[in-house]
Amino acid sequence: MTEFCDDVIKLFPLRAIPDVIKLFRQQLNNREEEPDLTLLSIVTGLIEHSLTTKVLESTSSSSSSSHNNNNNNNNNGEGGKNATADPAGNFPVIRYDTVEGLYKRFKSVLAPIEKLLVKTTTDSKFASREIIKKVSDIIWNSLLRSSYKDRAHLQSLYSYLCGNKLDCFGVAFAVVAGCQMLGYRDVHLAISEDHVWVVFGKTGDETIEVTWHGKGAEDKRGQSVAPGIESQTWLYVAGNPVVCNRYMEVAAIVSAINPSLTATSACLEVADLQQQLLWLLHDMGHLKKYPMALGCLGELEEVEPTPGRKSCEELYNESVRSSQMFYRNHHVYPYTYQGGYYYRKNMYREAFASWADSSDVIRLYNYSRDDEEIYKEFLDIANELIPQVMKLESSGHSAKSILRDSSCFANLLRFYDGICKWEEGSQTPILHIGWAKPLVATIAKFDHDIRSQVIIKCADQEPQAQTALQHGQENGGKNGTDDTVHHHNNNNIAKADANVTNGGRTNGSTSVKGNSLPKSLEALVGKCGEKLLNPEFLLQGGGQPFTTEESAEPSSDGEGICTTVETNKPASNGKRDDGAVKIKQDGEAEKCTQINKRDTNVDDTEPKRPIIVLYSQKMKGLKDLLLTEKLNTNAISLQITAQSQVQVGGKKLRGCQTSLGGSGSIGTTGGAITVNEGIDGNTRPKRARRE
C-alpha cells in the first residue's frame, strides 16, 4: 500500500528545482487534504543534505575527486541510497521509494501512540496535552544525547530519520508533523523570533512547550506558555508569535532551509531552491503574516535579484508592515533586516532610523538571559556597525555627512534609549563599559550646533505621547506607502519656531524646551526685516515697537502685531490663522495678509528640528549632558553603566522605584550618580568626585 496519492507519485523522481516546485504547488493547491508536512520536510532535508553536507565531506576528503563521486562519502548510512547526483548538474535525483521508506520510518516511530489511541475510547478530533507530550517524549528520547544548538542542517525530518539529530526548531516541527500524521489538525506551530512552541485545542488558545531553548539546561516540555513575567520577554514576543496554519508551516519548512556550507560560503543550488519556493508561497499569500520569511526572501533577493520581482528593499518594508499590522509592532528582526540592508548600501541615514526603530520595539520587553541572540544583535550594531559608520563619515568633511544631520543624532539617542529601557525591570543588567565607550565616542562626533537642534522630551512629561505612539504602531503600514516605514515611532519632526505644545496639554503654557524665544520676541523678530525698531521701546519698554505709523501696537503681553484684530488676541507667530482673524479695514487687511504670506514662506524654508521622547531613566538623566557645548564624557559613561539594581533593605529596587523615597544613590566605580526625580522624571548625574 502506497503512502501517497497518484498525483504525488507521478511527480517523482525529482531531478531539478522545477520538479520540487511542482511538488510544493501540488501540496499547496490540494483542496481535499492539507499539505503533508512530513513529505515536504523529508524532500527539502534530503536535498539540503545532499548539496551541503556531502559537498563538504567530499572536499575535505579529496580536493581532486570529481563531484559525481560525492555520494560515496556519507556518514549517515543511507545517504548513498537516498540520492544520486544528476550527471547534468549538482542537483540530486530524489526517487519515490527513498522518500516513501523514510516516510514509513517516521510512521513507525509514532506507532506506540497509535496503539494507545486505539485502546482509548475517545474519538475527539482535537489533541490533548497528554497526547502532544507523548509525541514530544518519543522524539525527544530518540535523539542523540548531545547538544546540536550551533549545528546547521539539523532542522528537517530527514536529519532526524537518518541521524537522530534535530535542533530546537526541528523538535517542535517534528511534534506538529507527528500530530498531523496521527490525524490531529488543531496542532500548530507558534513561532517567535528565537523560539517555537505549539498551540492546540478547539479554539487554538492552549499552549505547550515541546522543545528546549538555548543550551537546553531547562526542560520545560509539557508546560504551557502562561501569561506572566516570562511571557513578556522578547523570547515569547509578549504574546505576539506567528501562529501558523498548515500553509504557513510549509513556509516555516522553507524558511528553515540553510544553504550555508561554511561561515563565509553557501550552496547556490540550495539558495536558489529556497528563493523560488518562498516566491511560490509569497504569490499565494502565505507570507503575508510571516515577517521573518519575508526578511529571509529579502536577503536572498539582495544576493541574487529575480527579474520582474519586488526589490529586496520592498520586501524588507513589507516585513516591517507585516509586524506592525498583525503583531502590534513587537518583532525586532524586520527592522534589523532593513537596517543591515541600508548599511550595506551605504544609506546610513536610513540605517540609523531602522536601528532606532528596532530599539523602539525592544524597549517593550524586559531583558532575560534567554535573550542572548537579540543581545548579540544589538551589541554588534552598537559596537561594530555604528562605530564603522562614524569612522567612514568622519574621514572627510561634507555638508551631506550624517554628522551634520540632527535627525541621525536623534535616532542614535533613540537607539540607546530603547536598550536602556529594555534593561529596566529586568533581573540582569545589560549596559557595561563596553557599551559606554562606543556611545561616548559616537556622540562626540556630532558638533554642539547639531546636537542642540534635537528637541528632547521625557515620557512622563508626555501623557498622550505614549498612547499616540501605540496607536500609530497598531495602525502602522495601513496606508501602504513605504515612506512612513522608517518614522513611525519617536522620530517626529517640528519646525524650528513652531509653537510646540507640551505633550498635547492645553493649559496655555507656551514654554517649550527647544523653542528659545518667547512669542513676543518671535513676533518682533519676524518684523525686524521690514520695519525700523523704536529706540524708546527697546530702552524703556514704552511706546510702539516700530517707528512707522503703519506698525501695529503691541497687546498687553507684547505679542500683538495688528491692531485691527477684533478679538484683541495675539496674532499667529509666523503662521496663518485661516478664519480666526477678522480685519476691520481693507487696507490694513492687505498689509497683514502680505506679512502673513511672507512669514509663511519663511517657515517653509526654515530647517526642521527632530523631536524624540525618552523613556528610560538613564537617558533622561543624560538629557542635559547631551546638549551641552562641551561633553562630559565621564559623567555620560557613569550614567550609562550605572547599576540597574540597588540593594535597599534587602530588596532590589528598579530605576524609578528608587526615586519614590526622594533620592537614591547608585554606586559606581570612580564616581557616584544621584537619582533625584522631580515631577518631570528627569535625572541629573553629578560629576565624578575628585579624590
Secondary structure, DSSP 8 states (H G I E B T S, - for coil): --SS-HHHHTT-SB-SHHHHHHHHHHHHH-SSS---HHHHHHHHHHHHIIIIIHHHHHHHH-SSS-GGGGGG--SSSSHHHHEEE-TTSS-EEE-HHHHHHHHHHHHHHTHHHHHHHHHS----SS--HHHHHHHHHHHHHTS-SS--TT-SS-SSHHHHHHHS---HHHHHHHHHHHHHHTT--S-EEEE-SS-EEEEESSSS-EEE--S--TT--S--TT----SSTGGGSGGGGGG--EE--HHHHHHHHHHT---BSSSS-B-HHHHHHHHHHHHHHHHTTTTTT-HHHHHHHHHHHHHS--TTS--HHHHHHHHHHHHHHHSTT--SHHHHHHHHHHHHTT-HHHHHHHHHHHHHHHTTS---GGGHHHHHHHHHIIIIIHHHHHHHHTTS--TTSGGG-HHHHHHHHHHHHHHHHHHTT-SS----HHHHHHHHHHHHTS-HHHHTT-EEEEGGG-TTHHHHHHHHHHTTTTT--GGGSSSSSS-EEEETT----STT--SS----TT--S-HHHHHHHHHTTTS-B-HHHHHHS-S-SBSSTTS----TTS----TTBTT-----SSS--TTT--BSSHHHHHHHHHHHHHHHHHHHHS-EEEEEEE-SHHHHHTHHHHHSSS--HHHHHHHHHS-SEEEETTEEEEGGGGGTTS-EEEEETTEEEEE---TT-----------
